[in-house]
Every structure is written in structure tokens, then in C-alpha cells.
Amino acid sequence: MSERERHRAKHRALHQDDPGDATQEMRRPAEIVEFLAVETQKRGWNHRALARGMKVSIDTIRAWFNGRRQPGIDKVEKLFELTGITFADYVDKHRRPTTQEETTQQ
């Protein structure tokens, strides 16, 4: 999959609620930002360092992480890139088990 196709898939996943979409768990930017807020804190990032790296104000970072505002997909991607957290980390954490996995776990 090309970089452009990956970007489009992420964008669709963030902005649509299609039950047929394989990435439906990651469709809401607020959920992704909440995940990033928790993960960046666990990894020792503070708002000031994130703001510097993102080239935005600390108030902007706080507004994103408190849910008052939502960043665009370009900013979400930059947060992933800056912090070293991968989109796969998010998917793994929020992925629902398939029927086969549920059967295996029981």
C-alpha cells in the first residue's frame, strides 16, 4: 500500500462510521487523541515538549488532550511520528477479537 493510500485509509477510518470498514475501531479522532494522551504520559512526554515538537501552543495540546478541540489528521499523524507511538499500537489496543480468537480464548 502506498503512502497516499495509507493516508486515505486513515482519513476514512477517522471520519466515517462504516461497519464494513476493517478499521472501524479507529474511526473517531477523539478516541485516538485520548489514546495518545495516555500513551505519551506513560512514556514521559509533557505538554511543553509535545507543543515544541508539534510547533503548536501548549494550550492547543491541552485542548486536544482535554477534548475541547480535535486536531486534524495531519496533526494526529505528526503526534504518532513525534512520539514514536505507532498507529498499529492504537489498533492493537482497540482491536476487537474476531470470532475465531474469541473461541480460542475460551
C-alpha positions, -999 to +999 in steps of 0.1 A: +000+000+000+014+034-010+019+062+015-010+081-002-033+050+002-024+046+039-031+083+044-065+080+027-073+048+047-065+066+080-086+096+069-116+074+061-112+055+093-112+087+113-142+102+096-167+076+088-188+051+107-189+023+082-195-011+099-179-028+069-147-009+073-120-032+088-106-002+107-138+009+123-124+008+158-102+038+150-127+060+133-130+087+159-103+113+163-112+118+199-105+082+207-071+083+190-062+116+208-073+101+241-051+070+234-022+093+225-027+114+257-024+083+279+005+068+259+025+100+258+021+104+295+032+068+301+063+074+280+073+106+299+062+133+273+049+165+288+027+191+271+056+215+267+077+190+248+048+179+227+039+215+218+075+223+208+078+192+187+044+198+171+050+236+167+018+245+184+010+261+217+008+243+250-028+254+252-035+236+219-020+204+232-041+207+264-073+215+244-067+183+223-060+161+252-089+175+273-113+170+244-121+207+239-107+206+204-097+179+179-066+180+158-067+174+121-055+141+107-022+157+098-016+167+134-026+132+146-001+116+123+025+141+135+018+131+171+023+095+162+055+103+144+069+126+171+063+103+200+073+070+183+039+056+190+026+037+160-009+035+146-005-002+150-002+003+187-036+020+187-052-007+165-038-035+187-051-018+219-085-011+205-090-041+182-120-063+189-112-100+189-125-119+159-149-148+164-121-173+159-100-155+185-129-154+210-134-192+205-096-199+210-096-178+242-125-197+258 
